[in-house]
């Protein structure tokens, strides 16, 4: 009997290993086939993110800094995935994701970019002139990210869904800054300006549509 | 399919006085129609248009290849039919298994939920299985039944509606579960009595009803509600006898007060569930699990299904389609003359492609269907001791339903459906829980329907379709507006590429939609081929 149970357990573990861990493309199901994100299911662009930031955020999800709040349904989805990943899984996922070229997300928000440029001056110190990010400051690149994602994160910082954990020092800084942007229009304007910045690659959609020679 | 949202309607709690006033207004056909509409009796759609099964002409010359993305029902149908007609088919399936949402779980099966992987922990027993996706087939779903017949899939009846099951509502009868037969007999009785008496009180009905019609209408009320000769409702044997009835005279149960019956939200939706054309008796299901249909297809598609092949890129070519996919950590690329794509549109929107912007634009707007089911293994078929064999109990708690198996009567154990929600807010709550929390919630809520529920439950599994790997949803959610403006866009081919699946039907979430969508695409492919041949001649 004990033998049988042991056999069953071993079988289960091996099936799980095969179906779960070997799947290096796991992230792409939600985040798009080039890790460029997928707004249809509210998954952000990962292809623009450097390894140190991916690592920090996976750690934030694993430790529950992000996603533990009931109201934060999207982060909750990612938290469950992160918490099911081993240290090796995390390493492999980051290696895989950073192997993709950065692709600029499809723009989904309109705003007053020149007003946004003024607001952006506050962001420059950490995120850089071109919103390219700065590891030393722990500030991720913003350029090329989905507009709705940036807005949602600003709202999350402002509303206390993100950056409220004691150990999350970088998040706390961002929370303070986000709280100065009280009007949603400011968020739109700011993001509209960020949309005008890099990365150098054109939008995937725009790039590929031009090559099609098949008419409907 | 639109399931009446009884939870929303429940906000309009009717007081007894309001109800009487409302029903007392009955004087003509218009008022009655309105009442019928309010009670959800006029909202069922007619049977779907019946068309004959697809019949592809065998390819006479040349070799045509078809890549099929996804081994759900639409992909399997396409590979089977196109293969019969001489097309070279290959299915690329991202998951470790074929069948898509046609998913029957048994002992040891892997449930690939993102962040929440589980194994099915039922005992190893042919009767202990659970249809986590489709579970029932109505008779007018002739397309999926066509394959059940053709493949001789053994079928049994499936019961959706059983008067011996319960309705439980925290706002009515002190939260105690009531047998559906009692609830229905009493509501129909009181409703009919009020109707009969208010019609009697009218000197004359509005045209086109004459006096004979008026009399018939009153008699209809008597028959509908099982009224006494003076048109009062004094209880009915339909509610089940309180005692006796076989060797001694039957004693009627005392009817419940109409005001109390109205406190429950059962009347607002669930009570009429069995009237919905897709849900009404008689329904069928394959013996041994819904995936017997998948097995039947797979046995005819040997060597044509590649599992764990995750699509990376779909490129339209002037004379075909090129698909790249991950297999064993390597990127593979294949070209074909045609591509039938049943990848969920919301995921396809994230896969690299060179589709026209309006085509992808539709995919980006489709929402994830949020449905979840929880299966519970009971160590004893306690429901049989309560004279329940199959059917559904209803509750206004998040679990919404409890299903009793339509098979395996008198066996030692059984698999219950412990929760089934199609309300996105409820499914969000379940999906945010750990698997353990889901089972605990299902047991705690089920205990309001069956005393000692937890005592009988040994283990369970949960399937939150919006969290299932490679699916991220169950049934595309189209708004009516999007259907009007964009359904045709997604249904039409782009070059040699077709989107298929239940998502490209007006019946998302049903296998019938998947089969008919595949038939539609294959007929279109055949037309393209015939036109080319004519041009060549």
Interface residues (C-beta under 8 A of the other chain):
Chain A: X8 X11 X12 X15 X16 X18 X19 X20 X22 X23 X24 X25 X26 X28 X29 X30 X31 X32 X33 X34 X36 X37 X38 X39 X40 X41 X43 X70 X73 X76 X77 X78 X79 X80 X81 X82 X83 X84 X204 X205 X208 X209 X211 X212 X213 X214 X215 X216
Chain B: X94 X96 X108 X110 X112 X114 X115 X116 X117 X119 X308 X310 X311 X312 X313 X316 X317 X318 X326 X329 X345 X346 X347 X349 X350 X351 X352 X353 X354 X355 X356 X357 X359 X360 X363 X364 X365 X366 X368 X428 X431 X432 X434 X467 X469 X470 X472 X473 X492 X493 X494 X495 X496
